[in-house]
Amino acid sequence: MPRSSHRAALAVLGLSALLGMLAACSPGTSAPSPAASESAPAAAFTLSSTDFTDGSELAEEFTADAFSGQCRGENLNPALSWEGAPAGTVSFAVTMVDVSADDFVHWLHAGIPADVTSVGSGAAGELPGVAGQSATGQFGYFGPCPPTPDHEYVFTVHALDVDP
């Protein structure tokens, strides 16, 4: 059986722009003065990995050991780290989605405190917060094991303004 590749992409989502628009629309507030509007640009919210580069193939160790031997990986999550979260971030959530398979969810972890800004290779089970249920019904990380052709996986860190 031909082996398909597992291409990974990195994404981050912040709430600062949305929160700013909502605050500007709340009743009882006045428009800020031009001097108050001029401020330093916000730092970029970035996500990176030491285990792969954006658009590269995931190593076999990050694939699942599943589906009657179709994949024989170690089902380890890749290392992820993030920085530059928007002001007001209280917690994070991490997701991994197969965008080639109708947004099949491979990993969902929420309630990560704002002072946690990374997860090591294979350490998904050690993350504080709550492991969500993947599309397979499993809680925690479930590595890729797609049929051919190639599939694309998007890792996203969501900066949230809610308590973990």
N, C-alpha and C positions, 0 to 999 in steps of 0.2 A: 504494500500500500504506500503511495507516495506520501512523504511527510510534508505537511504544510508549515509555513513559518508563522511565528507569533510576533508581530510587529507591535511595538509599544510607543505610546505617545504620552506626554506629560501635559497637564493642564492645572490651572488654579482658578478658583472663583473667590472673589471678595465681595463683601456687601457694602463697602464704604460709599460707592457712588449711589447705590440705591437708597441707602440710609440718608445720605445728604439730600436727595430729591424728596424723600418723604418728610424730612425735617423742614424743608423749605415750603412744603404744602400744608404744614399743620396750622390749625387755626390759632390766632392770637400771636403770631410771630410777625416780625417786620422784616423787610428785606435787609440783608447785611449791607453795611457801607462798603464802598469800593476798597478802602484800606483793609477792612476785615476779610474781604474776599481774596486778596492777594496774599498767598502763602507759598511756602516751599512745596514743590510737587511731592506727592506721596511716593514712598519707596515702592518699588515693584515687588509684587507678591510672586515669588518664584518657587518652583518645584524641581528637584533634581534627584538623580540616582547615581550611585557609584557602580551599580550592576548593569546598567544599560544606558544608551544615549537615546534621545528623542528620535523615533523612527527606526531604531535598530531592532534586530531580532532578539527575543528573550532567550536566555540560555535554558537548556533542558531542565536544569534543577528547579526552575520556576514553573514548570508545567505540572499538571496533575498526574497522579498514578491512577488511571481510571479507564473505564469503558473497556473492560476485558483485554487490557494490554495495549489498547490503541496508543496510549501515552504511558511512559514509564519514568516520569519525572519524580522529584522529591517533594513537590507541592509546597515549596518555600516561597514566601513573598519576597520580592526584591526590596533592597534598601531604598528608602525614600527620605528626603529631607526638604524642608520648606523654610522660607524666611520672608520677611517683609510683609507680614500680615497687616491688614487694614486696622486703623485705630478702632477700638471698641470690640475687637475680637475677644470672645470669651471662651470659645471652644472650637475644635476642628472636627471634621468628618473626612474620611478617606474612602474613595470608591475606585473600583476597577471594573470597567464595562467593555464588553466585546461589541464594538460598534458595527462589526460586520455580521452580527447575528441578532439583529433587532434589539440592541442594547441589553444583551444578556449580562446580568450582574454576577461578577465573580467575587467581589469583595466589597463589603460595606462595614465600616467601623465608625461609630459616632461617639460623642461625649468625650473626646480627647481634650484634656485641659490645655489652655492657651500656652502654658509654659513647656509643653511637649512639642518639639518641632522636628522629630525624626522617628523613624522605625528602622531597625536593623534588618539585614537579610534573615529571613526565617523567624523573625521575632513578632509577628502579628499577634500571637497569643499573649504576649507580654504588654501590649498596648493598654493603657488605662482607658476606661470607657466601656462601651457595649459593642460586642461583635454582632453584626446584623446577619440575616439569613440570605445566602446567595440564591441564585435561580435554581440551583440543584437541591435546595432544602438544607444544605449544610451551613452551619454557623462559622464565620471566620473566612479566611482566604481559601479560595478554590482556584488553583492554577488553570491555565488554558489547556485545552485538549480538543482543538477543532478538527473537523474534517477538512479536506482540501476544498477550495483554494485557500490562499493566505487569509489570515484574519488580523484585524487591527484592534488593539486594546488601548483604552485611554484610562490612565491613572489621574485622578483629580483629588486635590485637597480643597475642601470647602471651609472658608473662614466664617464662623457663625457668631451671632451676638446673643446666644442663649447659653444658659448654664449647662455644664455637662451632666 
